[in-house]
Amino acid sequence: PGPAIRKSLLEATRTAAAVFTVLIGALLFGYFLTITQVPQKVTEILTGMGLGRYGVLALIMLMYLVLGCLMDAMAMIILTVPIIFPVI
């Protein structure tokens, strides 16, 4: 039982480190987006396209579909919320 517990604790530590790395990266990314005013510019572009509510929703869903093929769900949501929230 000793080596199994040690192995599981090591794996849990690696998983937690990966999650915290993504969170720290997302915080820095959010700070960068705030400084560069990217969410405001994306909102202006999407509202200027004249797609309406459902068109913007379709674009967001398409973006998440493509990103879902490339990224983990939690990382994807954490990284895109600072951009998508002001649009919605």
N, C-alpha and C positions, 0 to 999 in steps of 0.2 A: 504493500500500500504506500510506502514512503516515496519511492521513485515516481509513482503515478501521480501523486499529489504535487510533487515538485514539478513534474512535466506540465500538469494542467495550470499551475500557478504561473509558470514561465510563459505559457501560451496566452493566458489571460493578460499578463503584463505586456506582451507584444501587441495584442489587440488593442488594449487601452492606449498604448503609445501611438499606434497608428491613428486611432480616433482623435486623440489630442493633437496630433500633427495636422490633421485635416482641419480641426477647429481653429487652431492658431493660424493656419494659412487662410482660412475663411475670414477671420477677423482682420487680418492684414489686407486681404483683398477688399473687404467692405470699406476699410479706411481709405484705401487707394481710390475706390469708386466714389466715395464721398468727396475727396479732394478734387478729382477730375470731373465731377458732375456727370458721370456717364448715365445714371438712372434718369436724370432730367432730360438728357438728350435723346435717350431711347424712347421715353414717353412722348417727346415732341415728334419724333419720327413716326411712331406708330399712330398717333392721333392725326398726324398730317397725311397719312396714307388713305384715310377715309374708309377703313375696313369695317368699322362698327365694332360692337361688342363681340360678336361671335367670330368675326374675322381675326381679331386680336387673340381671342381664346384659341382659335385653331392654330395660329402661329406659335403660341406658347406651348400647346400640346405637341406640335410637330418638333419644336426645339427639344422638349423633354423626351420625345421618342428617340431622336437622334442621340442625345446625350446619354440616354439609358442604355444604348448599345455600347457606349464607351466608358462609362463611369459607374461607380457604386451609387446606389440610390441616396444614401445619407449624404455623401460628399456632393452629389449633384444638387440636391436641395439646398444644402448649406451655402454652396457657392452661387446659386442663381437667385436666391430669395432677395438679396439687396438690389438686384436689377429688376426682377419681376414684380415685387411688391408695389413700388410706386406706379408701375404701369396699370396694375389692376385697381 
